[in-house]
């Protein structure tokens, strides 16, 4: 099976902290917020295998992952392949 390298934009850690804060505020549970962020990180890393699994956006430039049916969406694109 082909494996790809997932590279994040520089601001992803800031955005994950903001997501954590938002979920914490809504849930009032640090554990719930932490679990949510960890699940999101795992979803991003899972793009190592078969990144084409998600549908393209209308612009066809990115692919879109609707995460847990909440207001967070991952947008990504496959730029080049890295084989291991």
Residue pairs with C-beta under 8 A, 6 or more apart in sequence:
1 49
2 49
2 81
2 83
3 48
3 49
3 82
3 83
3 84
4 47
4 48
4 49
4 51
4 78
4 81
4 82
5 48
5 82
6 44
6 45
6 47
6 48
8 44
16 37
16 40
16 41
19 36
19 37
19 40
19 72
20 33
20 34
20 36
20 37
21 33
23 32
23 33
23 36
23 37
24 30
24 32
24 33
27 33
36 68
39 67
39 68
40 67
40 72
40 74
43 65
43 67
43 74
44 74
47 76
51 63
51 76
51 78
52 63
52 78
54 63
54 64
54 65
55 63
55 64
56 62
56 63
56 64
57 63
57 64
57 75
61 77
62 75
62 76
62 77
63 75
63 76
63 77
63 78
64 73
64 74
64 75
65 73
65 74
65 75
65 76
66 73
67 73
67 74
